[in-house]
Amino acid sequence: MTAPHPGAAGAPGAGPAAPPVDLTVRLGPLTLANPVMTASGTYGKGLEFRPFYEVGRLGAIVVKTITSEPRAGNAPRRLVETAGGLLNSIGLENPGIDEYVRTYLPLLRTLRAPVVINIAGHSPDDFAALAARLDPEPGIAALELNMSCPNVAHGMDFSTNPEAAKDVVTRVRAKTGLPLIAKLSPNVTDVRPIAKAAVAAGANAVSVINTLLGIAIDWRRRMPVLGRGVGGLSGPAIKPVALRIVRDVSRAIDAPVIGIGGIQDADDAMEFLVAGASAIQVGTANYYLPTACVDILDGLPSRFAALGATKMGDVVGTLRDPLQTA
Ligand SMILES: Cc1cc2nc3c(=O)[nH]c(=O)nc-3n(C[C@H](O)[C@H](O)[C@H](O)COP(=O)(O)O)c2cc1C
């Protein structure tokens, strides 16, 4: 995996301590103390990171996707490192909603950070049933709809065309007043019409991107490395693609965008904010830099100061057009 940027939080050259900035973020009805969130599937139950830092400092914790029924996940091998990236084929392994509500949710309530529950259904009605089940539970800040998992059969069906996206969000919206984040797939020609459909149907925010479909090959065996053949690519290798999609989607919809993809330090986070993200999620970096999230949070004030920015609105979506500034 690539090394963090020089000048990342705490590194020599990061500059003197900056004045406090207001990092408060509004994602529709959801207000977060800061824009740093964890990405689903890469942060365990949050508890695993307690030895490293106070996880309650984060803007929000997004947990691994939960489904109606327990899932064992895909056959091994399920992870392979690639150049600057990680290819995974976990396949939504999780204990199912009943066990989740019984044993996991009480643990998550002890985290002291807003908790976003990520759900995936096998049909629009299944999504709606999950939302209905979680709606009365206390301590849930928002639902993130995983409409874009590349590692299960039909997992991306709900974010590869606008009608399907609209159907899922409409049915979920009918079952809950919780803030809704639609997590969309990059594995389409254009994410914008799908994002527009999700927002029109009641999503309060859109998160992009989920992983990019990829394949790793062991040529000697003439076999794919992963047990399922294909997997989802994450990590620094996907950052430029994610930045492009965040820029395009944030300009196309009238709702906040949460940027995800290869973020490992505060400079990466700033790139996403400037591109148009109102908040960011950190995924793969949690595996190799366990303090990545809190380092990013601590690194933001000095980066804001470098732009003369004191609040999120001074930074978010301020990307210039090279054709006009050249
Ligand atoms: C091992 C692994 C498991 C993941 N599991 C989920 C999941 O259960 N639900 C989901 O919405 N996204 C899942 N993702 C996707 C991440 O949340 C994120 O969208 C993606 O990894 C891109 O961000 P990153 O480059 O910072 O990792 C997973 C990613 C990885 C690497």
The ligand as a Tripos MOL2 file, in Angstrom:
@<TRIPOS>MOLECULE
LIG
   31    33     1     0     0
SMALL
NO_CHARGES

@<TRIPOS>ATOM
      1 C1        -12.9530   -5.7550    3.1720 C.3       1 LIG1
      2 C2        -14.0230   -4.7890    2.7650 C.ar      1 LIG1
      3 C3        -15.3420   -5.0220    3.1200 C.ar      1 LIG1
      4 C4        -16.3420   -4.1280    2.7430 C.ar      1 LIG1
      5 N1        -17.6240   -4.3720    3.1240 N.ar      1 LIG1
      6 C5        -18.6070   -3.4760    2.8120 C.ar      1 LIG1
      7 C6        -19.9260   -3.6780    3.2740 C.ar      1 LIG1
      8 O1        -20.2440   -4.6230    3.9880 O.2       1 LIG1
      9 N2        -20.8600   -2.7570    2.9010 N.ar      1 LIG1
     10 C7        -20.5680   -1.6500    2.1360 C.ar      1 LIG1
     11 O2        -21.4560   -0.8410    1.8630 O.2       1 LIG1
     12 N3        -19.3000   -1.4280    1.7050 N.ar      1 LIG1
     13 C8        -18.3180   -2.3260    2.0250 C.ar      1 LIG1
     14 N4        -17.0350   -2.0900    1.6100 N.ar      1 LIG1
     15 C9        -16.7390   -0.9210    0.7680 C.3       1 LIG1
     16 C10       -16.2180    0.2530    1.6060 C.3       1 LIG1
     17 O3        -17.1670    0.6910    2.5420 O.3       1 LIG1
     18 C11       -15.8110    1.4300    0.6920 C.3       1 LIG1
     19 O4        -16.9350    1.8790   -0.0230 O.3       1 LIG1
     20 C12       -14.7110    1.0420   -0.2820 C.3       1 LIG1
     21 O5        -13.8030    0.1660    0.3090 O.3       1 LIG1
     22 C13       -13.9490    2.2620   -0.8170 C.3       1 LIG1
     23 O6        -13.3120    2.9630    0.2250 O.3       1 LIG1
     24 P1        -11.7520    2.7300    0.6330 P.3       1 LIG1
     25 O7        -10.9780    2.8330   -0.6350 O.co2     1 LIG1
     26 O8        -11.4520    3.8210    1.6160 O.co2     1 LIG1
     27 O9        -11.6760    1.3820    1.2340 O.co2     1 LIG1
     28 C14       -16.0110   -2.9730    1.9850 C.ar      1 LIG1
     29 C15       -14.6760   -2.7370    1.6410 C.ar      1 LIG1
     30 C16       -13.6800   -3.6140    2.0240 C.ar      1 LIG1
     31 C17       -12.2590   -3.3070    1.6520 C.3       1 LIG1
@<TRIPOS>BOND
     1     1     2 1
     2     2     3 ar
     3     2    30 ar
     4     3     4 ar
     5     4     5 ar
     6     4    28 ar
     7     5     6 ar
     8     6     7 ar
     9     6    13 1
    10     7     8 2
    11     7     9 ar
    12     9    10 ar
    13    10    11 2
    14    10    12 ar
    15    12    13 ar
    16    13    14 ar
    17    14    15 1
    18    14    28 ar
    19    15    16 1
    20    16    17 1
    21    16    18 1
    22    18    19 1
    23    18    20 1
    24    20    21 1
    25    20    22 1
    26    22    23 1
    27    23    24 1
    28    24    25 2
    29    24    26 1
    30    24    27 1
    31    28    29 ar
    32    29    30 ar
    33    30    31 1
@<TRIPOS>SUBSTRUCTURE
     1 LIG1         1 GROUP 0 **** ****
